[in-house]
Amino acid sequence: MIDLRPPPVIENIELNLWLSDFYFWLSNLHLNQMLVASTTWDMASIADGDEEAKDVTVTGAALGDYVLASLSKDVADLVLTAQVTAADTVTCSLANNTGGAIDLDTATVYVMVIKKSH
């Protein structure tokens, strides 16, 4: 396993070695195997302690793939999560633990699926 933390005292040779290791790690992420999609999400008011979910179709997504999600507006202290829940389907969830109801109206949700290595 490669330690990706930079060295505490950086000298040129240490920095070069660390950058080399970091580049090797990045090159093995298979970031060229990414899938992206977006859709409009018209959220209702989310009460404290509740959540709202939205499915996004991402052709090629499979269980176990990595998922990143973002929203086109401020999430107002809500927690946005996303995961592949079935073939070609990413489920995004907004959870509200703020202490009051929040209504974000309509936004665009963007998802990126990074295929797991085999």
A tleap script that builds the chain and sets N, CA, C and O, in Angstrom:
source leaprc.protein.ff14SB
mol = sequence {
  NMET ILE ASP LEU ARG PRO PRO PRO VAL ILE
  GLU ASN ILE GLU LEU ASN LEU TRP LEU SER
  ASP PHE TYR PHE TRP LEU SER ASN LEU HIE
  LEU ASN GLN MET LEU VAL ALA SER THR THR
  TRP ASP MET ALA SER ILE ALA ASP GLY ASP
  GLU GLU ALA LYS ASP VAL THR VAL THR GLY
  ALA ALA LEU GLY ASP TYR VAL LEU ALA SER
  LEU SER LYS ASP VAL ALA ASP LEU VAL LEU
  THR ALA GLN VAL THR ALA ALA ASP THR VAL
  THR CYS SER LEU ALA ASN ASN THR GLY GLY
  ALA ILE ASP LEU ASP THR ALA THR VAL TYR
  VAL MET VAL ILE LYS LYS SER CHIE
}
set mol.1.N position { 0.846 -1.177 0.000 }
set mol.1.CA position { 0.000 0.000 0.000 }
set mol.1.C position { 0.889 1.237 0.000 }
set mol.1.O position { 1.884 1.303 0.722 }
set mol.2.N position { 0.524 2.193 -0.803 }
set mol.2.CA position { 1.298 3.420 -0.922 }
set mol.2.C position { 0.774 4.445 0.062 }
set mol.2.O position { -0.433 4.672 0.149 }
set mol.3.N position { 1.680 5.066 0.806 }
set mol.3.CA position { 1.313 6.147 1.728 }
set mol.3.C position { 1.225 7.431 0.920 }
set mol.3.O position { 2.231 7.913 0.400 }
set mol.4.N position { 0.004 7.994 0.811 }
set mol.4.CA position { -0.207 9.166 -0.041 }
set mol.4.C position { -0.048 10.484 0.700 }
set mol.4.O position { -0.231 11.554 0.120 }
set mol.5.N position { 0.290 10.407 1.973 }
set mol.5.CA position { 0.523 11.659 2.695 }
set mol.5.C position { 1.861 12.242 2.276 }
set mol.5.O position { 2.837 11.506 2.128 }
set mol.6.N position { 1.920 13.574 2.081 }
set mol.6.CA position { 3.210 14.164 1.725 }
set mol.6.C position { 4.185 14.030 2.886 }
set mol.6.O position { 3.766 13.972 4.042 }
set mol.7.N position { 5.478 13.979 2.592 }
set mol.7.CA position { 6.456 13.867 3.678 }
set mol.7.C position { 6.413 15.110 4.555 }
set mol.7.O position { 6.142 16.206 4.065 }
set mol.8.N position { 6.686 14.944 5.880 }
set mol.8.CA position { 6.604 16.096 6.791 }
set mol.8.C position { 7.627 17.183 6.474 }
set mol.8.O position { 7.334 18.371 6.611 }
set mol.9.N position { 8.801 16.790 6.058 }
set mol.9.CA position { 9.831 17.746 5.656 }
set mol.9.C position { 10.091 17.485 4.183 }
set mol.9.O position { 10.580 16.422 3.800 }
set mol.10.N position { 9.762 18.457 3.378 }
set mol.10.CA position { 9.849 18.236 1.941 }
set mol.10.C position { 11.157 18.792 1.399 }
set mol.10.O position { 11.407 19.997 1.425 }
set mol.11.N position { 11.973 17.887 0.914 }
set mol.11.CA position { 13.161 18.251 0.168 }
set mol.11.C position { 12.915 17.789 -1.255 }
set mol.11.O position { 12.041 16.955 -1.488 }
set mol.12.N position { 13.645 18.299 -2.183 }
set mol.12.CA position { 13.380 18.010 -3.590 }
set mol.12.C position { 13.281 16.528 -3.893 }
set mol.12.O position { 12.362 16.103 -4.593 }
set mol.13.N position { 14.208 15.735 -3.381 }
set mol.13.CA position { 14.184 14.306 -3.699 }
set mol.13.C position { 12.966 13.634 -3.071 }
set mol.13.O position { 12.347 12.775 -3.697 }
set mol.14.N position { 12.609 14.020 -1.821 }
set mol.14.CA position { 11.436 13.438 -1.173 }
set mol.14.C position { 10.160 13.838 -1.904 }
set mol.14.O position { 9.260 13.020 -2.093 }
set mol.15.N position { 10.091 15.082 -2.306 }
set mol.15.CA position { 8.921 15.550 -3.028 }
set mol.15.C position { 8.785 14.812 -4.358 }
set mol.15.O position { 7.681 14.415 -4.731 }
set mol.16.N position { 9.872 14.628 -5.063 }
set mol.16.CA position { 9.827 13.903 -6.334 }
set mol.16.C position { 9.372 12.464 -6.138 }
set mol.16.O position { 8.585 11.951 -6.933 }
set mol.17.N position { 9.854 11.810 -5.096 }
set mol.17.CA position { 9.433 10.433 -4.813 }
set mol.17.C position { 7.948 10.382 -4.460 }
set mol.17.O position { 7.214 9.514 -4.933 }
set mol.18.N position { 7.519 11.325 -3.621 }
set mol.18.CA position { 6.105 11.364 -3.225 }
set mol.18.C position { 5.221 11.625 -4.441 }
set mol.18.O position { 4.191 10.970 -4.602 }
set mol.19.N position { 5.606 12.571 -5.298 }
set mol.19.CA position { 4.819 12.868 -6.495 }
set mol.19.C position { 4.768 11.672 -7.432 }
set mol.19.O position { 3.742 11.414 -8.061 }
set mol.20.N position { 5.866 10.948 -7.524 }
set mol.20.CA position { 5.892 9.752 -8.354 }
set mol.20.C position { 4.910 8.707 -7.832 }
set mol.20.O position { 4.152 8.120 -8.604 }
set mol.21.N position { 4.926 8.476 -6.518 }
set mol.21.CA position { 3.979 7.531 -5.908 }
set mol.21.C position { 2.538 7.995 -6.098 }
set mol.21.O position { 1.654 7.197 -6.406 }
set mol.22.N position { 2.314 9.294 -5.913 }
set mol.22.CA position { 0.967 9.846 -6.043 }
set mol.22.C position { 0.472 9.698 -7.482 }
set mol.22.O position { -0.681 9.332 -7.708 }
set mol.23.N position { 1.337 9.980 -8.447 }
set mol.23.CA position { 0.972 9.823 -9.855 }
set mol.23.C position { 0.633 8.364 -10.157 }
set mol.23.O position { -0.341 8.087 -10.857 }
set mol.24.N position { 1.430 7.430 -9.632 }
set mol.24.CA position { 1.165 6.004 -9.832 }
set mol.24.C position { -0.206 5.646 -9.272 }
set mol.24.O position { -0.970 4.922 -9.910 }
set mol.25.N position { -0.519 6.152 -8.080 }
set mol.25.CA position { -1.814 5.883 -7.447 }
set mol.25.C position { -2.944 6.439 -8.305 }
set mol.25.O position { -3.937 5.754 -8.549 }
set mol.26.N position { -2.794 7.683 -8.764 }
set mol.26.CA position { -3.827 8.289 -9.601 }
set mol.26.C position { -4.028 7.520 -10.903 }
set mol.26.O position { -5.161 7.327 -11.345 }
set mol.27.N position { -2.946 7.087 -11.508 }
set mol.27.CA position { -3.048 6.395 -12.794 }
set mol.27.C position { -3.773 5.061 -12.655 }
set mol.27.O position { -4.301 4.543 -13.638 }
set mol.28.N position { -3.806 4.506 -11.462 }
set mol.28.CA position { -4.500 3.240 -11.242 }
set mol.28.C position { -5.955 3.409 -10.826 }
set mol.28.O position { -6.636 2.420 -10.559 }
set mol.29.N position { -6.438 4.638 -10.768 }
set mol.29.CA position { -7.844 4.860 -10.413 }
set mol.29.C position { -8.791 4.574 -11.570 }
set mol.29.O position { -9.999 4.446 -11.373 }
set mol.30.N position { -8.251 4.477 -12.752 }
set mol.30.CA position { -9.069 4.218 -13.940 }
set mol.30.C position { -10.109 5.310 -14.140 }
set mol.30.O position { -11.269 5.023 -14.437 }
set mol.31.N position { -9.689 6.573 -13.975 }
set mol.31.CA position { -10.618 7.684 -14.117 }
set mol.31.C position { -11.126 7.824 -15.550 }
set mol.31.O position { -12.078 8.564 -15.800 }
set mol.32.N position { -10.505 7.127 -16.480 }
set mol.32.CA position { -11.023 7.162 -17.834 }
set mol.32.C position { -12.269 6.293 -17.966 }
set mol.32.O position { -12.896 6.267 -19.025 }
set mol.33.N position { -12.628 5.595 -16.920 }
set mol.33.CA position { -13.812 4.756 -16.920 }
set mol.33.C position { -14.909 5.420 -16.107 }
set mol.33.O position { -15.460 4.818 -15.185 }
set mol.34.N position { -15.223 6.663 -16.450 }
set mol.34.CA position { -16.240 7.422 -15.734 }
set mol.34.C position { -17.507 7.505 -16.567 }
set mol.34.O position { -17.465 7.562 -17.796 }
set mol.35.N position { -18.622 7.511 -15.876 }
set mol.35.CA position { -19.927 7.702 -16.502 }
set mol.35.C position { -20.557 8.912 -15.827 }
set mol.35.O position { -20.437 9.078 -14.613 }
set mol.36.N position { -21.222 9.751 -16.597 }
set mol.36.CA position { -21.850 10.930 -16.013 }
set mol.36.C position { -23.283 11.047 -16.496 }
set mol.36.O position { -23.634 10.586 -17.583 }
set mol.37.N position { -24.104 11.674 -15.664 }
set mol.37.CA position { -25.502 11.925 -16.016 }
set mol.37.C position { -26.024 13.040 -15.120 }
set mol.37.O position { -25.424 13.370 -14.097 }
set mol.38.N position { -27.132 13.602 -15.516 }
set mol.38.CA position { -27.798 14.615 -14.694 }
set mol.38.C position { -29.288 14.570 -14.971 }
set mol.38.O position { -29.735 14.045 -15.991 }
set mol.39.N position { -30.039 15.126 -14.050 }
set mol.39.CA position { -31.483 15.218 -14.225 }
set mol.39.C position { -32.016 16.339 -13.344 }
set mol.39.O position { -31.368 16.755 -12.384 }
set mol.40.N position { -33.187 16.810 -13.681 }
set mol.40.CA position { -33.849 17.828 -12.865 }
set mol.40.C position { -34.490 17.152 -11.662 }
set mol.40.O position { -35.083 16.079 -11.774 }
set mol.41.N position { -34.361 17.802 -10.509 }
set mol.41.CA position { -34.916 17.260 -9.260 }
set mol.41.C position { -35.784 18.339 -8.645 }
set mol.41.O position { -35.274 19.357 -8.176 }
set mol.42.N position { -37.082 18.128 -8.642 }
set mol.42.CA position { -38.022 19.069 -8.037 }
set mol.42.C position { -38.372 18.552 -6.654 }
set mol.42.O position { -39.276 17.734 -6.484 }
set mol.43.N position { -37.629 19.052 -5.662 }
set mol.43.CA position { -37.771 18.554 -4.303 }
set mol.43.C position { -38.943 19.208 -3.583 }
set mol.43.O position { -39.206 20.400 -3.741 }
set mol.44.N position { -39.626 18.415 -2.803 }
set mol.44.CA position { -40.643 18.955 -1.913 }
set mol.44.C position { -39.934 19.510 -0.674 }
set mol.44.O position { -38.727 19.330 -0.517 }
set mol.45.N position { -40.664 20.168 0.180 }
set mol.45.CA position { -40.100 20.608 1.455 }
set mol.45.C position { -39.710 19.363 2.256 }
set mol.45.O position { -40.509 18.438 2.399 }
set mol.46.N position { -38.488 19.345 2.773 }
set mol.46.CA position { -37.997 18.181 3.522 }
set mol.46.C position { -38.024 18.529 5.010 }
set mol.46.O position { -37.311 19.428 5.456 }
set mol.47.N position { -38.838 17.823 5.762 }
set mol.47.CA position { -38.965 18.067 7.205 }
set mol.47.C position { -37.711 17.589 7.931 }
set mol.47.O position { -36.985 16.729 7.432 }
set mol.48.N position { -37.465 18.152 9.109 }
set mol.48.CA position { -36.327 17.719 9.919 }
set mol.48.C position { -36.447 16.221 10.209 }
set mol.48.O position { -37.509 15.738 10.602 }
set mol.49.N position { -35.357 15.504 10.012 }
set mol.49.CA position { -35.337 14.059 10.253 }
set mol.49.C position { -35.781 13.235 9.053 }
set mol.49.O position { -35.715 12.007 9.092 }
set mol.50.N position { -36.237 13.894 7.982 }
set mol.50.CA position { -36.679 13.179 6.786 }
set mol.50.C position { -35.620 13.269 5.691 }
set mol.50.O position { -34.615 13.966 5.829 }
set mol.51.N position { -35.866 12.560 4.621 }
set mol.51.CA position { -35.000 12.638 3.455 }
set mol.51.C position { -35.849 12.499 2.212 }
set mol.51.O position { -36.983 12.022 2.263 }
set mol.52.N position { -35.289 12.918 1.102 }
set mol.52.CA position { -35.946 12.758 -0.198 }
set mol.52.C position { -34.938 12.122 -1.134 }
set mol.52.O position { -33.750 12.440 -1.094 }
set mol.53.N position { -35.422 11.217 -1.979 }
set mol.53.CA position { -34.534 10.485 -2.886 }
set mol.53.C position { -34.938 10.718 -4.330 }
set mol.53.O position { -36.101 10.978 -4.640 }
set mol.54.N position { -33.940 10.618 -5.209 }
set mol.54.CA position { -34.161 10.772 -6.650 }
set mol.54.C position { -33.288 9.756 -7.373 }
set mol.54.O position { -32.085 9.679 -7.124 }
set mol.55.N position { -33.891 8.975 -8.269 }
set mol.55.CA position { -33.128 8.036 -9.083 }
set mol.55.C position { -32.652 8.736 -10.344 }
set mol.55.O position { -33.390 9.500 -10.967 }
set mol.56.N position { -31.399 8.460 -10.712 }
set mol.56.CA position { -30.796 9.001 -11.928 }
set mol.56.C position { -30.345 7.814 -12.766 }
set mol.56.O position { -29.640 6.933 -12.275 }
set mol.57.N position { -30.750 7.791 -14.024 }
set mol.57.CA position { -30.323 6.723 -14.926 }
set mol.57.C position { -28.914 7.013 -15.415 }
set mol.57.O position { -28.656 8.058 -16.012 }
set mol.58.N position { -27.997 6.071 -15.155 }
set mol.58.CA position { -26.608 6.166 -15.607 }
set mol.58.C position { -26.293 4.840 -16.289 }
set mol.58.O position { -25.971 3.848 -15.635 }
set mol.59.N position { -26.390 4.843 -17.602 }
set mol.59.CA position { -26.168 3.615 -18.360 }
set mol.59.C position { -24.751 3.095 -18.138 }
set mol.59.O position { -23.771 3.808 -18.355 }
set mol.60.N position { -24.662 1.838 -17.701 }
set mol.60.CA position { -23.366 1.204 -17.439 }
set mol.60.C position { -23.004 1.144 -15.971 }
set mol.60.O position { -22.063 0.442 -15.602 }
set mol.61.N position { -23.733 1.870 -15.113 }
set mol.61.CA position { -23.450 1.823 -13.675 }
set mol.61.C position { -23.798 0.439 -13.126 }
set mol.61.O position { -24.794 -0.166 -13.522 }
set mol.62.N position { -22.965 -0.047 -12.213 }
set mol.62.CA position { -23.178 -1.365 -11.621 }
set mol.62.C position { -22.943 -1.298 -10.118 }
set mol.62.O position { -22.211 -0.438 -9.629 }
set mol.63.N position { -23.565 -2.205 -9.404 }
set mol.63.CA position { -23.373 -2.262 -7.959 }
set mol.63.C position { -21.884 -2.352 -7.647 }
set mol.63.O position { -21.157 -3.106 -8.293 }
set mol.64.N position { -21.431 -1.589 -6.663 }
set mol.64.CA position { -20.026 -1.593 -6.277 }
set mol.64.C position { -19.213 -0.481 -6.911 }
set mol.64.O position { -18.093 -0.216 -6.474 }
set mol.65.N position { -19.753 0.180 -7.939 }
set mol.65.CA position { -19.049 1.315 -8.535 }
set mol.65.C position { -19.061 2.485 -7.559 }
set mol.65.O position { -19.916 2.560 -6.676 }
set mol.66.N position { -18.111 3.392 -7.724 }
set mol.66.CA position { -18.003 4.585 -6.886 }
set mol.66.C position { -18.876 5.687 -7.478 }
set mol.66.O position { -18.989 5.805 -8.698 }
set mol.67.N position { -19.492 6.493 -6.613 }
set mol.67.CA position { -20.383 7.548 -7.089 }
set mol.67.C position { -20.072 8.868 -6.384 }
set mol.67.O position { -19.869 8.913 -5.171 }
set mol.68.N position { -20.039 9.942 -7.178 }
set mol.68.CA position { -19.967 11.310 -6.663 }
set mol.68.C position { -21.217 12.021 -7.129 }
set mol.68.O position { -21.703 11.765 -8.231 }
set mol.69.N position { -21.745 12.914 -6.304 }
set mol.69.CA position { -22.949 13.666 -6.683 }
set mol.69.C position { -22.804 15.112 -6.255 }
set mol.69.O position { -22.140 15.426 -5.267 }
set mol.70.N position { -23.441 15.986 -7.024 }
set mol.70.CA position { -23.489 17.399 -6.659 }
set mol.70.C position { -24.828 17.963 -7.104 }
set mol.70.O position { -25.535 17.367 -7.916 }
set mol.71.N position { -25.159 19.119 -6.558 }
set mol.71.CA position { -26.431 19.767 -6.833 }
set mol.71.C position { -26.163 21.163 -7.358 }
set mol.71.O position { -25.167 21.782 -6.982 }
set mol.72.N position { -27.023 21.665 -8.211 }
set mol.72.CA position { -26.809 22.969 -8.845 }
set mol.72.C position { -27.101 24.143 -7.919 }
set mol.72.O position { -26.981 25.296 -8.332 }
set mol.73.N position { -27.478 23.870 -6.689 }
set mol.73.CA position { -27.697 24.950 -5.731 }
set mol.73.C position { -27.197 24.549 -4.360 }
set mol.73.O position { -26.911 23.377 -4.112 }
set mol.74.N position { -27.093 25.513 -3.480 }
set mol.74.CA position { -26.623 25.274 -2.119 }
set mol.74.C position { -27.539 24.259 -1.432 }
set mol.74.O position { -28.762 24.392 -1.476 }
set mol.75.N position { -26.952 23.258 -0.808 }
set mol.75.CA position { -27.754 22.221 -0.150 }
set mol.75.C position { -28.257 22.654 1.221 }
set mol.75.O position { -28.950 21.887 1.890 }
set mol.76.N position { -27.926 23.860 1.648 }
set mol.76.CA position { -28.485 24.447 2.878 }
set mol.76.C position { -28.348 23.527 4.085 }
set mol.76.O position { -29.310 23.332 4.828 }
set mol.77.N position { -27.167 22.964 4.284 }
set mol.77.CA position { -26.850 22.081 5.410 }
set mol.77.C position { -27.521 20.715 5.342 }
set mol.77.O position { -27.468 19.959 6.311 }
set mol.78.N position { -28.149 20.383 4.219 }
set mol.78.CA position { -28.649 19.028 4.033 }
set mol.78.C position { -27.469 18.144 3.651 }
set mol.78.O position { -26.425 18.653 3.243 }
set mol.79.N position { -27.621 16.832 3.778 }
set mol.79.CA position { -26.556 15.890 3.439 }
set mol.79.C position { -26.953 15.176 2.153 }
set mol.79.O position { -27.977 14.495 2.097 }
set mol.80.N position { -26.122 15.342 1.112 }
set mol.80.CA position { -26.361 14.702 -0.179 }
set mol.80.C position { -25.494 13.456 -0.276 }
set mol.80.O position { -24.276 13.528 -0.117 }
set mol.81.N position { -26.120 12.314 -0.538 }
set mol.81.CA position { -25.392 11.063 -0.746 }
set mol.81.C position { -25.877 10.428 -2.047 }
set mol.81.O position { -26.957 10.753 -2.541 }
set mol.82.N position { -25.074 9.525 -2.593 }
set mol.82.CA position { -25.464 8.830 -3.821 }
set mol.82.C position { -24.789 7.472 -3.853 }
set mol.82.O position { -23.662 7.318 -3.383 }
set mol.83.N position { -25.481 6.492 -4.407 }
set mol.83.CA position { -24.926 5.159 -4.573 }
set mol.83.C position { -25.659 4.447 -5.695 }
set mol.83.O position { -26.812 4.752 -5.999 }
set mol.84.N position { -24.965 3.488 -6.309 }
set mol.84.CA position { -25.614 2.645 -7.315 }
set mol.84.C position { -26.501 1.675 -6.555 }
set mol.84.O position { -26.034 0.943 -5.682 }
set mol.85.N position { -27.798 1.674 -6.897 }
set mol.85.CA position { -28.740 0.805 -6.197 }
set mol.85.C position { -29.247 -0.340 -7.066 }
set mol.85.O position { -29.851 -1.289 -6.568 }
set mol.86.N position { -28.994 -0.242 -8.371 }
set mol.86.CA position { -29.355 -1.298 -9.318 }
set mol.86.C position { -28.589 -1.018 -10.605 }
set mol.86.O position { -28.011 0.057 -10.765 }
set mol.87.N position { -28.584 -1.966 -11.505 }
set mol.87.CA position { -27.912 -1.748 -12.780 }
set mol.87.C position { -28.475 -0.501 -13.453 }
set mol.87.O position { -29.690 -0.351 -13.582 }
set mol.88.N position { -27.584 0.393 -13.880 }
set mol.88.CA position { -27.942 1.629 -14.584 }
set mol.88.C position { -28.705 2.635 -13.725 }
set mol.88.O position { -29.287 3.575 -14.268 }
set mol.89.N position { -28.720 2.468 -12.410 }
set mol.89.CA position { -29.490 3.372 -11.539 }
set mol.89.C position { -28.652 3.849 -10.367 }
set mol.89.O position { -28.104 3.050 -9.607 }
set mol.90.N position { -28.560 5.175 -10.233 }
set mol.90.CA position { -27.930 5.809 -9.072 }
set mol.90.C position { -29.041 6.487 -8.284 }
set mol.90.O position { -29.836 7.239 -8.848 }
set mol.91.N position { -29.098 6.223 -6.987 }
set mol.91.CA position { -30.073 6.875 -6.128 }
set mol.91.C position { -29.374 7.943 -5.312 }
set mol.91.O position { -28.434 7.661 -4.567 }
set mol.92.N position { -29.847 9.185 -5.462 }
set mol.92.CA position { -29.330 10.317 -4.696 }
set mol.92.C position { -30.323 10.611 -3.577 }
set mol.92.O position { -31.536 10.552 -3.784 }
set mol.93.N position { -29.809 10.925 -2.400 }
set mol.93.CA position { -30.665 11.235 -1.256 }
set mol.93.C position { -30.222 12.532 -0.604 }
set mol.93.O position { -29.028 12.801 -0.474 }
set mol.94.N position { -31.190 13.325 -0.199 }
set mol.94.CA position { -30.931 14.521 0.597 }
set mol.94.C position { -31.550 14.290 1.958 }
set mol.94.O position { -32.763 14.109 2.065 }
set mol.95.N position { -30.726 14.293 3.010 }
set mol.95.CA position { -31.197 14.071 4.374 }
set mol.95.C position { -31.166 15.391 5.135 }
set mol.95.O position { -30.213 16.162 5.028 }
set mol.96.N position { -32.212 15.636 5.896 }
set mol.96.CA position { -32.338 16.881 6.651 }
set mol.96.C position { -32.240 16.594 8.142 }
set mol.96.O position { -33.113 15.941 8.713 }
set mol.97.N position { -31.188 17.079 8.764 }
set mol.97.CA position { -31.021 16.991 10.216 }
set mol.97.C position { -30.720 18.377 10.773 }
set mol.97.O position { -29.945 18.520 11.719 }
set mol.98.N position { -31.339 19.396 10.180 }
set mol.98.CA position { -31.033 20.783 10.528 }
set mol.98.C position { -31.846 21.316 11.694 }
set mol.98.O position { -31.482 22.332 12.285 }
set mol.99.N position { -32.940 20.650 12.035 }
set mol.99.CA position { -33.806 21.149 13.096 }
set mol.99.C position { -35.053 21.831 12.570 }
set mol.99.O position { -35.929 22.195 13.354 }
set mol.100.N position { -35.157 22.013 11.265 }
set mol.100.CA position { -36.338 22.633 10.666 }
set mol.100.C position { -36.507 22.174 9.239 }
set mol.100.O position { -35.604 21.575 8.656 }
set mol.101.N position { -37.677 22.458 8.674 }
set mol.101.CA position { -37.959 22.077 7.289 }
set mol.101.C position { -37.155 22.957 6.329 }
set mol.101.O position { -36.923 24.136 6.598 }
set mol.102.N position { -36.732 22.361 5.197 }
set mol.102.CA position { -35.997 23.099 4.165 }
set mol.102.C position { -36.610 22.756 2.816 }
set mol.102.O position { -36.861 21.590 2.509 }
set mol.103.N position { -36.846 23.793 2.015 }
set mol.103.CA position { -37.390 23.621 0.674 }
set mol.103.C position { -36.400 24.196 -0.323 }
set mol.103.O position { -36.218 25.412 -0.383 }
set mol.104.N position { -35.757 23.336 -1.108 }
set mol.104.CA position { -34.759 23.785 -2.078 }
set mol.104.C position { -35.346 24.075 -3.450 }
set mol.104.O position { -34.629 24.558 -4.326 }
set mol.105.N position { -36.616 23.800 -3.663 }
set mol.105.CA position { -37.235 23.975 -4.978 }
set mol.105.C position { -36.584 23.063 -6.010 }
set mol.105.O position { -36.110 21.978 -5.675 }
set mol.106.N position { -36.561 23.504 -7.266 }
set mol.106.CA position { -36.025 22.684 -8.348 }
set mol.106.C position { -34.535 22.936 -8.536 }
set mol.106.O position { -34.074 24.076 -8.473 }
set mol.107.N position { -33.783 21.856 -8.770 }
set mol.107.CA position { -32.341 21.950 -9.004 }
set mol.107.C position { -31.962 20.844 -9.987 }
set mol.107.O position { -32.773 19.979 -10.318 }
set mol.108.N position { -30.726 20.892 -10.440 }
set mol.108.CA position { -30.182 19.804 -11.258 }
set mol.108.C position { -29.228 19.003 -10.397 }
set mol.108.O position { -28.361 19.562 -9.725 }
set mol.109.N position { -29.393 17.692 -10.421 }
set mol.109.CA position { -28.471 16.816 -9.708 }
set mol.109.C position { -27.550 16.191 -10.750 }
set mol.109.O position { -28.001 15.680 -11.776 }
set mol.110.N position { -26.241 16.243 -10.462 }
set mol.110.CA position { -25.215 15.695 -11.344 }
set mol.110.C position { -24.577 14.505 -10.648 }
set mol.110.O position { -24.266 14.568 -9.458 }
set mol.111.N position { -24.381 13.423 -11.385 }
set mol.111.CA position { -23.706 12.259 -10.803 }
set mol.111.C position { -22.569 11.815 -11.704 }
set mol.111.O position { -22.646 11.914 -12.928 }
set mol.112.N position { -21.516 11.325 -11.075 }
set mol.112.CA position { -20.382 10.742 -11.770 }
set mol.112.C position { -20.147 9.359 -11.161 }
set mol.112.O position { -19.986 9.219 -9.949 }
set mol.113.N position { -20.131 8.361 -12.011 }
set mol.113.CA position { -19.873 6.991 -11.581 }
set mol.113.C position { -18.467 6.625 -12.055 }
set mol.113.O position { -18.152 6.761 -13.237 }
set mol.114.N position { -17.632 6.164 -11.142 }
set mol.114.CA position { -16.301 5.691 -11.481 }
set mol.114.C position { -16.333 4.171 -11.369 }
set mol.114.O position { -16.566 3.614 -10.296 }
set mol.115.N position { -16.097 3.526 -12.482 }
set mol.115.CA position { -16.170 2.073 -12.517 }
set mol.115.C position { -15.114 1.446 -11.622 }
set mol.115.O position { -13.959 1.870 -11.627 }
set mol.116.N position { -15.506 0.441 -10.858 }
set mol.116.CA position { -14.535 -0.267 -10.019 }
set mol.116.C position { -13.606 -1.065 -10.918 }
set mol.116.O position { -13.996 -1.502 -12.000 }
set mol.117.N position { -12.370 -1.250 -10.459 }
set mol.117.CA position { -11.441 -2.063 -11.256 }
set mol.117.C position { -11.769 -3.524 -11.038 }
set mol.117.O position { -12.286 -3.922 -9.994 }
set mol.118.N position { -11.463 -4.283 -12.020 }
set mol.118.CA position { -11.789 -5.733 -11.944 }
set mol.118.C position { -10.623 -6.518 -11.454 }
set mol.118.O position { -10.710 -7.739 -11.327 }
savepdb mol mol.pdb
quit
